[in-house]
């Protein structure tokens, strides 16, 4: 895994070294890691047992968990990959909704429900194994 820091020169050097070390099949393993992490993010969302919504909120939204019941949040989790990298998360116009859940939005009465950071952190060792093939 590569950690990005304020040391830009050091980070760029580490990226160059990582690119040099990418062997045959690594791109496929990065893709596999992306798919794996997508699944773990969905599992995190499935595990949410947040506080019950008020009856009027359920009536307004049509569901007690509209983003989950409709599959809308699940459908937004995706991965993008290119030579030597994979990104997993929510991209585009729906990213703001996921950020509200990831970090919370107190003014909107949305508690923090991390599914991206926590899934990545909890599965770091498995993702490393997938990418390195070891």
N, C-alpha and C positions, 0 to 999 in steps of 0.2 A: 504494500500500500504506500501511497505517496501522500505526505502531509504538506499542505501549502502553508507558508508562513509569510511574515513580512519581509523575509530575506529573499527578495526577488531573484537575485543572482544565483543564490543557492537552490532555489526552487527550479529555475530554468536549467541549471546544471543537472539536478536530479531527474528532470523530465527527459533531458538528452540521454542520460544514462539508461533510463527506463526504456526509451525507444530503441537504443542499441541492444538491449537485452531481450527485446521481444523476439521470441523464436517462432518457428513455424507452428501454426495452430493457436497462437495466443489470441488472435482476433476472434476466433470461434469461441475460445474460453471466455473472453470478455463479454461476448454476446450472451453466452450461457449465464454468466454472473448477473447480467442485466435482467434477464428473464427470471432468474432465481429471486433477485431482490424485489422485482415487481410483485411476485407471489407473496413474499414476506410482508410487503407493505399492505397488501390486501388482507392478509391474516391479521395484521395489527388493527385494521379498521373493523374487521369482524369481532375483535375482542373488546371493542368500545362498549362499555356499559355506563354511559353517562347519566346524569340526573334526568329524571323524567321531565318532559316538556309540559307546560301548562296546557290545559284543555283548549284554550282559545288559540294558542300557538299551533297545536296540532290541527285544529279546524282550519286555520289560515293556510298552513303549509300542506294540509291533506295527508299528513303522515307524522308519526312520532320521530322518524329518522329519514327525512326525505332524500338526502344525498345517498344514503345507503339503500333504502327501499327501492329507489328508482334505478340504482346502479350507476348513477351519474358520477359519483366520486371514483368508483372502481374503474369506470371507462376512461377516466382522465389520466390514470397512472400509466406511464409509458416509458420506453427507453429509446435512446438515440445512440448510435455508435458510429465511429469512424476509425481511421487508422490509429490504433494505439489507445483508444479511449471508449468508454461507455458512460452515459449519463442516465440516471434513473430518477424519475420524479413526475411532476405535473407541469406541463409546458403550455405556453400560449395563454389565451384569455381566461382559462380556468385556474391558472396558478394562484390567483389572489384568494380564491375560495380555499384552496389547500393550505395556503399560508395562514389563513385565519384559524384553521384547525391545528396546524403544526405548532404555531406559537401562541394561539389564543387571541381573542379580540375582546378585551374587557368592555369596551364601549358598546359592543353588539351582544354582550352577555354570552360570548362563546369561550368556553374554557380551553386551555391548552390540551390538545390530544395528538401528540406527536405520533406520526406513522412513518414518516420518511427518515428522520434522524434516528429514532429509536430502532427501527428495523435494520438500518445500516449498522448502527453500533452493536446491536445484539447478534448480528450475523457476520461480523467482520472476519472472524477466523475461517468460517465456511466459504465466504466470498474469496478470501485469499487463496484457499485450497483450490477453488474452481479456476481462478485466474492462473495460478502457478502450475497447476496440474500435479501438485504434491500434497 
